[in-house]
Amino acid sequence: MPALVVAGPISVLQLDLFSNLFVSAATSGGFATTWSHNATDLLTVNLDRSYLNGETVTVTVTYSGVPFGGSLNFNNSPVNGNKGG
């Protein structure tokens, strides 16, 4: 997942990921890295270095499991200003 840094410098990337999903690996800039995943669905990935404004960071997270509710459900969430369905 590439992301453009707009409020750097950053050395971690925080992502929402259901706490019942099991993270088995993460990479940053193509290198294996460490992470933490807490009970409030926050996954924190330690980046391979600090990234400055305008730079692109690429993170890959390998995980398994089934999200709460059995699937990803976008039916009641706005997507591009529209209701899915």
Buried (B, 14 or more C-beta within 10 A) or exposed (E): EEBEBEEBEBEEBEBEBBBEBEBEEBBBBEEEBEBEBEEEBEBBBBBBEEBEEEBEBEBBBEBEEEEEEEEEEEEEEEEEEEEEE
